[in-house]
Amino acid sequence: MKIKLNEALALVMTAATLVGCATADTAKDKMTSTTASAESKAPYAKPGFYTSLDKDGRLWVFKEGSDEHKAYKEKGKPAKQVRRIGAGPQGQTLISTEMDHINAYLIAKPGFYTSLDKDGRLWVFEEGSDDHKAYKEKGKPAKQVRRIGAGPQGQTLISTDMAHIDAYLAD
């Protein structure tokens, strides 16, 4: 009786393992994509970006509505690819056709205007603020505050008010 019980238990365990593996493979093969919006709950969704998680856990990133985004949706993975390994929100590798798409995605945060200057510093303003409007109309302001190395990729953050930087850094 003991032998038959052990054999039955072994069969059940094997079947459970096989079912679990089949389920994991099926889920892994599915690609999920989101056109991000401020209301989106996906941990990698950001307004203005289209993201697609591939079967290997890499995150494709395109500016929403860009030619590259349209081509990806119509034809699939492009031949030209740039990657930033481990830089994604959950440690995913980020892939796109342009490094500018990846950089813009990494610094974007809902409710904030962000802009990388030619020296790699990150300008941050709360969207719609007077400082944001003045920056867009007149360019870099005379009054500047900085937080060196505090940006998402170690960039220096610059704004007209430390409150903008603090709000950007707060989660």
CNS distance restraints for C-alpha pairs under 8 A (distance, minus, plus):
assign (resid   1 and name CA) (resid   5 and name CA) 6.23 0.50 0.50
assign (resid   2 and name CA) (resid   6 and name CA) 6.16 0.50 0.50
assign (resid   3 and name CA) (resid   7 and name CA) 6.12 0.50 0.50
assign (resid   4 and name CA) (resid   8 and name CA) 6.04 0.50 0.50
assign (resid   5 and name CA) (resid   9 and name CA) 6.09 0.50 0.50
assign (resid   6 and name CA) (resid  10 and name CA) 6.09 0.50 0.50
assign (resid   7 and name CA) (resid  11 and name CA) 6.20 0.50 0.50
assign (resid   8 and name CA) (resid  12 and name CA) 6.25 0.50 0.50
assign (resid   9 and name CA) (resid  13 and name CA) 6.19 0.50 0.50
assign (resid  10 and name CA) (resid  14 and name CA) 6.12 0.50 0.50
assign (resid  11 and name CA) (resid  15 and name CA) 6.13 0.50 0.50
assign (resid  12 and name CA) (resid  16 and name CA) 6.12 0.50 0.50
assign (resid  13 and name CA) (resid  17 and name CA) 6.19 0.50 0.50
assign (resid  14 and name CA) (resid  18 and name CA) 6.22 0.50 0.50
assign (resid  15 and name CA) (resid  19 and name CA) 6.13 0.50 0.50
assign (resid  16 and name CA) (resid  20 and name CA) 6.08 0.50 0.50
assign (resid  17 and name CA) (resid  21 and name CA) 6.18 0.50 0.50
assign (resid  18 and name CA) (resid  22 and name CA) 6.14 0.50 0.50
assign (resid  19 and name CA) (resid  23 and name CA) 6.11 0.50 0.50
assign (resid  20 and name CA) (resid  24 and name CA) 6.13 0.50 0.50
assign (resid  21 and name CA) (resid  25 and name CA) 6.11 0.50 0.50
assign (resid  22 and name CA) (resid  26 and name CA) 6.19 0.50 0.50
assign (resid  23 and name CA) (resid  27 and name CA) 6.22 0.50 0.50
assign (resid  24 and name CA) (resid  28 and name CA) 5.96 0.50 0.50
assign (resid  25 and name CA) (resid  29 and name CA) 6.18 0.50 0.50
assign (resid  26 and name CA) (resid  30 and name CA) 6.78 0.50 0.50
assign (resid  28 and name CA) (resid  55 and name CA) 5.22 0.50 0.50
assign (resid  28 and name CA) (resid  56 and name CA) 7.33 0.50 0.50
assign (resid  29 and name CA) (resid  54 and name CA) 7.88 0.50 0.50
assign (resid  29 and name CA) (resid  55 and name CA) 4.88 0.50 0.50
assign (resid  30 and name CA) (resid  54 and name CA) 7.48 0.50 0.50
assign (resid  30 and name CA) (resid  55 and name CA) 6.12 0.50 0.50
assign (resid  31 and name CA) (resid  52 and name CA) 6.81 0.50 0.50
assign (resid  31 and name CA) (resid  53 and name CA) 5.67 0.50 0.50
assign (resid  31 and name CA) (resid  54 and name CA) 5.01 0.50 0.50
assign (resid  31 and name CA) (resid  55 and name CA) 5.84 0.50 0.50
assign (resid  32 and name CA) (resid  52 and name CA) 5.60 0.50 0.50
assign (resid  32 and name CA) (resid  53 and name CA) 5.33 0.50 0.50
assign (resid  32 and name CA) (resid  54 and name CA) 7.07 0.50 0.50
assign (resid  33 and name CA) (resid  50 and name CA) 7.37 0.50 0.50
assign (resid  33 and name CA) (resid  51 and name CA) 5.53 0.50 0.50
assign (resid  33 and name CA) (resid  52 and name CA) 3.95 0.50 0.50
assign (resid  33 and name CA) (resid  53 and name CA) 6.14 0.50 0.50
assign (resid  34 and name CA) (resid  45 and name CA) 6.77 0.50 0.50
assign (resid  34 and name CA) (resid  50 and name CA) 5.90 0.50 0.50
assign (resid  34 and name CA) (resid  51 and name CA) 5.48 0.50 0.50
assign (resid  34 and name CA) (resid  52 and name CA) 6.39 0.50 0.50
assign (resid  35 and name CA) (resid  45 and name CA) 7.29 0.50 0.50
assign (resid  35 and name CA) (resid  47 and name CA) 7.86 0.50 0.50
assign (resid  35 and name CA) (resid  48 and name CA) 7.75 0.50 0.50
assign (resid  35 and name CA) (resid  49 and name CA) 6.25 0.50 0.50
assign (resid  35 and name CA) (resid  50 and name CA) 4.46 0.50 0.50
assign (resid  35 and name CA) (resid  51 and name CA) 6.45 0.50 0.50
assign (resid  35 and name CA) (resid  64 and name CA) 7.15 0.50 0.50
assign (resid  36 and name CA) (resid  40 and name CA) 6.04 0.50 0.50
assign (resid  36 and name CA) (resid  45 and name CA) 4.70 0.50 0.50
assign (resid  36 and name CA) (resid  46 and name CA) 4.93 0.50 0.50
assign (resid  36 and name CA) (resid  47 and name CA) 4.89 0.50 0.50
assign (resid  36 and name CA) (resid  48 and name CA) 6.45 0.50 0.50
assign (resid  36 and name CA) (resid  49 and name CA) 5.75 0.50 0.50
assign (resid  36 and name CA) (resid  50 and name CA) 6.06 0.50 0.50
assign (resid  36 and name CA) (resid  51 and name CA) 7.44 0.50 0.50
assign (resid  37 and name CA) (resid  45 and name CA) 7.07 0.50 0.50
assign (resid  37 and name CA) (resid  46 and name CA) 6.17 0.50 0.50
assign (resid  37 and name CA) (resid  47 and name CA) 4.51 0.50 0.50
assign (resid  37 and name CA) (resid  48 and name CA) 7.16 0.50 0.50
assign (resid  38 and name CA) (resid  46 and name CA) 6.82 0.50 0.50
assign (resid  38 and name CA) (resid  47 and name CA) 5.61 0.50 0.50
assign (resid  38 and name CA) (resid 110 and name CA) 6.32 0.50 0.50
assign (resid  40 and name CA) (resid  45 and name CA) 6.39 0.50 0.50
assign (resid  40 and name CA) (resid  46 and name CA) 7.82 0.50 0.50
assign (resid  41 and name CA) (resid  45 and name CA) 7.24 0.50 0.50
assign (resid  43 and name CA) (resid  89 and name CA) 7.03 0.50 0.50
assign (resid  43 and name CA) (resid  90 and name CA) 7.89 0.50 0.50
assign (resid  44 and name CA) (resid  51 and name CA) 7.53 0.50 0.50
assign (resid  44 and name CA) (resid  88 and name CA) 7.73 0.50 0.50
assign (resid  44 and name CA) (resid  89 and name CA) 5.97 0.50 0.50
assign (resid  44 and name CA) (resid  90 and name CA) 7.88 0.50 0.50
assign (resid  45 and name CA) (resid  49 and name CA) 7.31 0.50 0.50
assign (resid  45 and name CA) (resid  50 and name CA) 7.71 0.50 0.50
assign (resid  45 and name CA) (resid  51 and name CA) 6.83 0.50 0.50
assign (resid  46 and name CA) (resid 105 and name CA) 7.40 0.50 0.50
assign (resid  46 and name CA) (resid 108 and name CA) 7.03 0.50 0.50
assign (resid  46 and name CA) (resid 109 and name CA) 6.89 0.50 0.50
assign (resid  46 and name CA) (resid 110 and name CA) 6.94 0.50 0.50
assign (resid  47 and name CA) (resid 108 and name CA) 8.00 0.50 0.50
assign (resid  47 and name CA) (resid 109 and name CA) 7.88 0.50 0.50
assign (resid  47 and name CA) (resid 110 and name CA) 6.54 0.50 0.50
assign (resid  48 and name CA) (resid  63 and name CA) 6.10 0.50 0.50
assign (resid  48 and name CA) (resid  64 and name CA) 5.27 0.50 0.50
assign (resid  49 and name CA) (resid  61 and name CA) 6.80 0.50 0.50
assign (resid  49 and name CA) (resid  62 and name CA) 5.71 0.50 0.50
assign (resid  49 and name CA) (resid  63 and name CA) 4.58 0.50 0.50
assign (resid  49 and name CA) (resid  64 and name CA) 4.57 0.50 0.50
assign (resid  49 and name CA) (resid 105 and name CA) 7.07 0.50 0.50
assign (resid  50 and name CA) (resid  61 and name CA) 5.92 0.50 0.50
assign (resid  50 and name CA) (resid  62 and name CA) 5.26 0.50 0.50
assign (resid  50 and name CA) (resid  63 and name CA) 6.11 0.50 0.50
assign (resid  50 and name CA) (resid  64 and name CA) 5.09 0.50 0.50
assign (resid  50 and name CA) (resid  69 and name CA) 7.18 0.50 0.50
assign (resid  51 and name CA) (resid  59 and name CA) 6.52 0.50 0.50
assign (resid  51 and name CA) (resid  60 and name CA) 5.39 0.50 0.50
assign (resid  51 and name CA) (resid  61 and name CA) 4.72 0.50 0.50
assign (resid  51 and name CA) (resid  62 and name CA) 6.53 0.50 0.50
assign (resid  52 and name CA) (resid  59 and name CA) 5.67 0.50 0.50
assign (resid  52 and name CA) (resid  60 and name CA) 5.03 0.50 0.50
assign (resid  52 and name CA) (resid  61 and name CA) 6.83 0.50 0.50
assign (resid  53 and name CA) (resid  57 and name CA) 5.92 0.50 0.50
assign (resid  53 and name CA) (resid  58 and name CA) 5.68 0.50 0.50
assign (resid  53 and name CA) (resid  59 and name CA) 4.54 0.50 0.50
assign (resid  53 and name CA) (resid  60 and name CA) 6.25 0.50 0.50
assign (resid  54 and name CA) (resid  58 and name CA) 5.48 0.50 0.50
assign (resid  54 and name CA) (resid  59 and name CA) 6.40 0.50 0.50
assign (resid  54 and name CA) (resid  60 and name CA) 7.43 0.50 0.50
assign (resid  57 and name CA) (resid  92 and name CA) 6.41 0.50 0.50
assign (resid  57 and name CA) (resid  93 and name CA) 7.72 0.50 0.50
assign (resid  58 and name CA) (resid  92 and name CA) 5.35 0.50 0.50
assign (resid  58 and name CA) (resid  93 and name CA) 4.97 0.50 0.50
assign (resid  58 and name CA) (resid  94 and name CA) 6.13 0.50 0.50
assign (resid  58 and name CA) (resid  95 and name CA) 7.13 0.50 0.50
assign (resid  59 and name CA) (resid  88 and name CA) 7.25 0.50 0.50
assign (resid  59 and name CA) (resid  92 and name CA) 6.21 0.50 0.50
assign (resid  59 and name CA) (resid  93 and name CA) 6.09 0.50 0.50
assign (resid  59 and name CA) (resid  94 and name CA) 4.92 0.50 0.50
assign (resid  59 and name CA) (resid  95 and name CA) 6.08 0.50 0.50
assign (resid  60 and name CA) (resid  94 and name CA) 5.86 0.50 0.50
assign (resid  60 and name CA) (resid  95 and name CA) 4.70 0.50 0.50
assign (resid  60 and name CA) (resid  96 and name CA) 5.69 0.50 0.50
assign (resid  61 and name CA) (resid  94 and name CA) 6.75 0.50 0.50
assign (resid  61 and name CA) (resid  95 and name CA) 6.12 0.50 0.50
assign (resid  61 and name CA) (resid  96 and name CA) 5.40 0.50 0.50
assign (resid  61 and name CA) (resid 101 and name CA) 6.69 0.50 0.50
assign (resid  61 and name CA) (resid 102 and name CA) 6.44 0.50 0.50
assign (resid  61 and name CA) (resid 105 and name CA) 7.37 0.50 0.50
assign (resid  62 and name CA) (resid  66 and name CA) 7.09 0.50 0.50
assign (resid  62 and name CA) (resid  68 and name CA) 6.82 0.50 0.50
assign (resid  62 and name CA) (resid  69 and name CA) 5.41 0.50 0.50
assign (resid  62 and name CA) (resid  96 and name CA) 6.31 0.50 0.50
assign (resid  62 and name CA) (resid  97 and name CA) 7.93 0.50 0.50
assign (resid  62 and name CA) (resid 101 and name CA) 5.75 0.50 0.50
assign (resid  62 and name CA) (resid 102 and name CA) 7.63 0.50 0.50
assign (resid  63 and name CA) (resid  69 and name CA) 6.70 0.50 0.50
assign (resid  63 and name CA) (resid 101 and name CA) 6.09 0.50 0.50
assign (resid  64 and name CA) (resid  69 and name CA) 6.40 0.50 0.50
assign (resid  65 and name CA) (resid  69 and name CA) 6.02 0.50 0.50
assign (resid  65 and name CA) (resid  70 and name CA) 6.57 0.50 0.50
assign (resid  66 and name CA) (resid  70 and name CA) 6.40 0.50 0.50
assign (resid  67 and name CA) (resid  71 and name CA) 6.14 0.50 0.50
assign (resid  68 and name CA) (resid  72 and name CA) 6.07 0.50 0.50
assign (resid  68 and name CA) (resid  97 and name CA) 6.98 0.50 0.50
assign (resid  69 and name CA) (resid  73 and name CA) 6.31 0.50 0.50
assign (resid  70 and name CA) (resid  74 and name CA) 6.22 0.50 0.50
assign (resid  71 and name CA) (resid  75 and name CA) 5.67 0.50 0.50
assign (resid  71 and name CA) (resid  76 and name CA) 7.12 0.50 0.50
assign (resid  71 and name CA) (resid  78 and name CA) 7.86 0.50 0.50
assign (resid  72 and name CA) (resid  76 and name CA) 4.55 0.50 0.50
assign (resid  72 and name CA) (resid  77 and name CA) 5.79 0.50 0.50
assign (resid  72 and name CA) (resid  78 and name CA) 6.58 0.50 0.50
assign (resid  78 and name CA) (resid  97 and name CA) 7.35 0.50 0.50
assign (resid  80 and name CA) (resid  97 and name CA) 5.71 0.50 0.50
assign (resid  81 and name CA) (resid  95 and name CA) 6.51 0.50 0.50
assign (resid  81 and name CA) (resid  96 and name CA) 5.61 0.50 0.50
assign (resid  81 and name CA) (resid  97 and name CA) 4.70 0.50 0.50
assign (resid  81 and name CA) (resid  98 and name CA) 7.32 0.50 0.50
assign (resid  82 and name CA) (resid  95 and name CA) 5.68 0.50 0.50
assign (resid  82 and name CA) (resid  96 and name CA) 5.51 0.50 0.50
assign (resid  82 and name CA) (resid  97 and name CA) 5.67 0.50 0.50
assign (resid  82 and name CA) (resid  98 and name CA) 6.24 0.50 0.50
assign (resid  82 and name CA) (resid  99 and name CA) 6.24 0.50 0.50
assign (resid  83 and name CA) (resid  93 and name CA) 6.70 0.50 0.50
assign (resid  83 and name CA) (resid  94 and name CA) 5.53 0.50 0.50
assign (resid  83 and name CA) (resid  95 and name CA) 4.54 0.50 0.50
assign (resid  83 and name CA) (resid  96 and name CA) 6.68 0.50 0.50
assign (resid  83 and name CA) (resid  99 and name CA) 7.64 0.50 0.50
assign (resid  84 and name CA) (resid  93 and name CA) 5.70 0.50 0.50
assign (resid  84 and name CA) (resid  94 and name CA) 5.15 0.50 0.50
assign (resid  84 and name CA) (resid  95 and name CA) 6.65 0.50 0.50
assign (resid  84 and name CA) (resid 102 and name CA) 7.73 0.50 0.50
assign (resid  85 and name CA) (resid  92 and name CA) 6.98 0.50 0.50
assign (resid  85 and name CA) (resid  93 and name CA) 4.21 0.50 0.50
assign (resid  85 and name CA) (resid  94 and name CA) 6.31 0.50 0.50
assign (resid  86 and name CA) (resid  91 and name CA) 4.50 0.50 0.50
assign (resid  86 and name CA) (resid  92 and name CA) 4.96 0.50 0.50
assign (resid  86 and name CA) (resid  93 and name CA) 4.63 0.50 0.50
assign (resid  86 and name CA) (resid  94 and name CA) 7.26 0.50 0.50
assign (resid  87 and name CA) (resid  91 and name CA) 5.69 0.50 0.50
assign (resid  87 and name CA) (resid  92 and name CA) 6.25 0.50 0.50
assign (resid  87 and name CA) (resid  93 and name CA) 5.95 0.50 0.50
assign (resid  87 and name CA) (resid  94 and name CA) 6.44 0.50 0.50
assign (resid  88 and name CA) (resid  92 and name CA) 4.46 0.50 0.50
assign (resid  88 and name CA) (resid  93 and name CA) 5.78 0.50 0.50
assign (resid  88 and name CA) (resid  94 and name CA) 5.73 0.50 0.50
assign (resid  88 and name CA) (resid 106 and name CA) 7.73 0.50 0.50
assign (resid  94 and name CA) (resid 102 and name CA) 6.88 0.50 0.50
assign (resid  95 and name CA) (resid 102 and name CA) 7.33 0.50 0.50
assign (resid  96 and name CA) (resid 101 and name CA) 6.71 0.50 0.50
assign (resid  96 and name CA) (resid 102 and name CA) 6.67 0.50 0.50
assign (resid  97 and name CA) (resid 101 and name CA) 7.70 0.50 0.50
assign (resid  98 and name CA) (resid 102 and name CA) 7.06 0.50 0.50
assign (resid  99 and name CA) (resid 103 and name CA) 6.11 0.50 0.50
assign (resid 100 and name CA) (resid 104 and name CA) 5.97 0.50 0.50
assign (resid 101 and name CA) (resid 105 and name CA) 6.10 0.50 0.50
assign (resid 102 and name CA) (resid 106 and name CA) 6.16 0.50 0.50
assign (resid 103 and name CA) (resid 107 and name CA) 6.47 0.50 0.50
assign (resid 104 and name CA) (resid 108 and name CA) 6.04 0.50 0.50
assign (resid 106 and name CA) (resid 152 and name CA) 7.06 0.50 0.50
assign (resid 106 and name CA) (resid 153 and name CA) 7.97 0.50 0.50
assign (resid 107 and name CA) (resid 114 and name CA) 6.70 0.50 0.50
assign (resid 107 and name CA) (resid 152 and name CA) 6.43 0.50 0.50
assign (resid 108 and name CA) (resid 112 and name CA) 7.39 0.50 0.50
assign (resid 108 and name CA) (resid 113 and name CA) 7.63 0.50 0.50
assign (resid 108 and name CA) (resid 114 and name CA) 6.40 0.50 0.50
assign (resid 109 and name CA) (resid 113 and name CA) 7.84 0.50 0.50
assign (resid 109 and name CA) (resid 114 and name CA) 7.97 0.50 0.50
assign (resid 109 and name CA) (resid 168 and name CA) 7.55 0.50 0.50
assign (resid 111 and name CA) (resid 126 and name CA) 6.10 0.50 0.50
assign (resid 111 and name CA) (resid 127 and name CA) 5.45 0.50 0.50
assign (resid 112 and name CA) (resid 124 and name CA) 6.78 0.50 0.50
assign (resid 112 and name CA) (resid 125 and name CA) 5.68 0.50 0.50
assign (resid 112 and name CA) (resid 126 and name CA) 4.49 0.50 0.50
assign (resid 112 and name CA) (resid 127 and name CA) 4.74 0.50 0.50
assign (resid 112 and name CA) (resid 168 and name CA) 7.09 0.50 0.50
assign (resid 113 and name CA) (resid 123 and name CA) 7.97 0.50 0.50
assign (resid 113 and name CA) (resid 124 and name CA) 5.88 0.50 0.50
assign (resid 113 and name CA) (resid 125 and name CA) 5.24 0.50 0.50
assign (resid 113 and name CA) (resid 126 and name CA) 6.09 0.50 0.50
assign (resid 113 and name CA) (resid 127 and name CA) 5.31 0.50 0.50
assign (resid 113 and name CA) (resid 132 and name CA) 7.31 0.50 0.50
assign (resid 114 and name CA) (resid 122 and name CA) 6.63 0.50 0.50
assign (resid 114 and name CA) (resid 123 and name CA) 5.52 0.50 0.50
assign (resid 114 and name CA) (resid 124 and name CA) 4.81 0.50 0.50
assign (resid 114 and name CA) (resid 125 and name CA) 6.67 0.50 0.50
assign (resid 115 and name CA) (resid 122 and name CA) 5.67 0.50 0.50
assign (resid 115 and name CA) (resid 123 and name CA) 5.14 0.50 0.50
assign (resid 115 and name CA) (resid 124 and name CA) 6.89 0.50 0.50
assign (resid 116 and name CA) (resid 120 and name CA) 5.62 0.50 0.50
assign (resid 116 and name CA) (resid 121 and name CA) 5.55 0.50 0.50
assign (resid 116 and name CA) (resid 122 and name CA) 4.61 0.50 0.50
assign (resid 116 and name CA) (resid 123 and name CA) 6.25 0.50 0.50
assign (resid 117 and name CA) (resid 121 and name CA) 5.47 0.50 0.50
assign (resid 117 and name CA) (resid 122 and name CA) 6.46 0.50 0.50
assign (resid 117 and name CA) (resid 123 and name CA) 7.37 0.50 0.50
assign (resid 120 and name CA) (resid 155 and name CA) 6.66 0.50 0.50
assign (resid 120 and name CA) (resid 156 and name CA) 7.85 0.50 0.50
assign (resid 121 and name CA) (resid 155 and name CA) 5.48 0.50 0.50
assign (resid 121 and name CA) (resid 156 and name CA) 5.02 0.50 0.50
assign (resid 121 and name CA) (resid 157 and name CA) 6.17 0.50 0.50
assign (resid 121 and name CA) (resid 158 and name CA) 7.12 0.50 0.50
assign (resid 122 and name CA) (resid 151 and name CA) 7.18 0.50 0.50
assign (resid 122 and name CA) (resid 155 and name CA) 6.25 0.50 0.50
assign (resid 122 and name CA) (resid 156 and name CA) 6.02 0.50 0.50
assign (resid 122 and name CA) (resid 157 and name CA) 4.86 0.50 0.50
assign (resid 122 and name CA) (resid 158 and name CA) 6.00 0.50 0.50
assign (resid 123 and name CA) (resid 157 and name CA) 5.91 0.50 0.50
assign (resid 123 and name CA) (resid 158 and name CA) 4.75 0.50 0.50
assign (resid 123 and name CA) (resid 159 and name CA) 5.71 0.50 0.50
assign (resid 124 and name CA) (resid 157 and name CA) 6.78 0.50 0.50
assign (resid 124 and name CA) (resid 158 and name CA) 6.17 0.50 0.50
assign (resid 124 and name CA) (resid 159 and name CA) 5.47 0.50 0.50
assign (resid 124 and name CA) (resid 164 and name CA) 6.58 0.50 0.50
assign (resid 124 and name CA) (resid 165 and name CA) 6.42 0.50 0.50
assign (resid 124 and name CA) (resid 168 and name CA) 7.34 0.50 0.50
assign (resid 125 and name CA) (resid 129 and name CA) 7.14 0.50 0.50
assign (resid 125 and name CA) (resid 131 and name CA) 6.87 0.50 0.50
assign (resid 125 and name CA) (resid 132 and name CA) 5.39 0.50 0.50
assign (resid 125 and name CA) (resid 159 and name CA) 6.40 0.50 0.50
assign (resid 125 and name CA) (resid 164 and name CA) 5.54 0.50 0.50
assign (resid 125 and name CA) (resid 165 and name CA) 7.53 0.50 0.50
assign (resid 126 and name CA) (resid 132 and name CA) 6.71 0.50 0.50
assign (resid 126 and name CA) (resid 164 and name CA) 5.97 0.50 0.50
assign (resid 126 and name CA) (resid 168 and name CA) 7.85 0.50 0.50
assign (resid 127 and name CA) (resid 132 and name CA) 6.37 0.50 0.50
assign (resid 128 and name CA) (resid 132 and name CA) 6.11 0.50 0.50
assign (resid 128 and name CA) (resid 133 and name CA) 6.57 0.50 0.50
assign (resid 129 and name CA) (resid 133 and name CA) 6.39 0.50 0.50
assign (resid 130 and name CA) (resid 134 and name CA) 6.14 0.50 0.50
assign (resid 131 and name CA) (resid 135 and name CA) 6.09 0.50 0.50
assign (resid 131 and name CA) (resid 160 and name CA) 6.82 0.50 0.50
assign (resid 132 and name CA) (resid 136 and name CA) 6.28 0.50 0.50
assign (resid 133 and name CA) (resid 137 and name CA) 6.20 0.50 0.50
assign (resid 134 and name CA) (resid 138 and name CA) 5.67 0.50 0.50
assign (resid 134 and name CA) (resid 139 and name CA) 7.18 0.50 0.50
assign (resid 134 and name CA) (resid 141 and name CA) 7.92 0.50 0.50
assign (resid 135 and name CA) (resid 139 and name CA) 4.61 0.50 0.50
assign (resid 135 and name CA) (resid 140 and name CA) 5.85 0.50 0.50
assign (resid 135 and name CA) (resid 141 and name CA) 6.62 0.50 0.50
assign (resid 141 and name CA) (resid 160 and name CA) 7.25 0.50 0.50
assign (resid 143 and name CA) (resid 160 and name CA) 5.72 0.50 0.50
assign (resid 144 and name CA) (resid 158 and name CA) 6.55 0.50 0.50
assign (resid 144 and name CA) (resid 159 and name CA) 5.62 0.50 0.50
assign (resid 144 and name CA) (resid 160 and name CA) 4.68 0.50 0.50
assign (resid 144 and name CA) (resid 161 and name CA) 7.20 0.50 0.50
assign (resid 145 and name CA) (resid 158 and name CA) 5.67 0.50 0.50
assign (resid 145 and name CA) (resid 159 and name CA) 5.50 0.50 0.50
assign (resid 145 and name CA) (resid 160 and name CA) 5.69 0.50 0.50
assign (resid 145 and name CA) (resid 161 and name CA) 6.16 0.50 0.50
assign (resid 145 and name CA) (resid 162 and name CA) 6.24 0.50 0.50
assign (resid 146 and name CA) (resid 156 and name CA) 6.69 0.50 0.50
assign (resid 146 and name CA) (resid 157 and name CA) 5.49 0.50 0.50
assign (resid 146 and name CA) (resid 158 and name CA) 4.54 0.50 0.50
assign (resid 146 and name CA) (resid 159 and name CA) 6.67 0.50 0.50
assign (resid 146 and name CA) (resid 162 and name CA) 7.64 0.50 0.50
assign (resid 147 and name CA) (resid 156 and name CA) 5.70 0.50 0.50
assign (resid 147 and name CA) (resid 157 and name CA) 5.14 0.50 0.50
assign (resid 147 and name CA) (resid 158 and name CA) 6.65 0.50 0.50
assign (resid 147 and name CA) (resid 165 and name CA) 7.81 0.50 0.50
assign (resid 148 and name CA) (resid 154 and name CA) 7.98 0.50 0.50
assign (resid 148 and name CA) (resid 155 and name CA) 6.90 0.50 0.50
assign (resid 148 and name CA) (resid 156 and name CA) 4.21 0.50 0.50
assign (resid 148 and name CA) (resid 157 and name CA) 6.28 0.50 0.50
assign (resid 149 and name CA) (resid 154 and name CA) 4.41 0.50 0.50
assign (resid 149 and name CA) (resid 155 and name CA) 4.89 0.50 0.50
assign (resid 149 and name CA) (resid 156 and name CA) 4.67 0.50 0.50
assign (resid 149 and name CA) (resid 157 and name CA) 7.26 0.50 0.50
assign (resid 150 and name CA) (resid 154 and name CA) 5.61 0.50 0.50
assign (resid 150 and name CA) (resid 155 and name CA) 6.19 0.50 0.50
assign (resid 150 and name CA) (resid 156 and name CA) 5.98 0.50 0.50
assign (resid 150 and name CA) (resid 157 and name CA) 6.42 0.50 0.50
assign (resid 151 and name CA) (resid 155 and name CA) 4.44 0.50 0.50
assign (resid 151 and name CA) (resid 156 and name CA) 5.81 0.50 0.50
assign (resid 151 and name CA) (resid 157 and name CA) 5.75 0.50 0.50
assign (resid 151 and name CA) (resid 169 and name CA) 7.96 0.50 0.50
assign (resid 157 and name CA) (resid 165 and name CA) 6.92 0.50 0.50
assign (resid 158 and name CA) (resid 165 and name CA) 7.39 0.50 0.50
assign (resid 159 and name CA) (resid 164 and name CA) 6.68 0.50 0.50
assign (resid 159 and name CA) (resid 165 and name CA) 6.74 0.50 0.50
assign (resid 160 and name CA) (resid 164 and name CA) 7.70 0.50 0.50
assign (resid 161 and name CA) (resid 165 and name CA) 7.20 0.50 0.50
assign (resid 162 and name CA) (resid 166 and name CA) 6.10 0.50 0.50
assign (resid 163 and name CA) (resid 167 and name CA) 6.02 0.50 0.50
assign (resid 164 and name CA) (resid 168 and name CA) 6.17 0.50 0.50
assign (resid 165 and name CA) (resid 169 and name CA) 6.20 0.50 0.50
assign (resid 166 and name CA) (resid 170 and name CA) 6.12 0.50 0.50
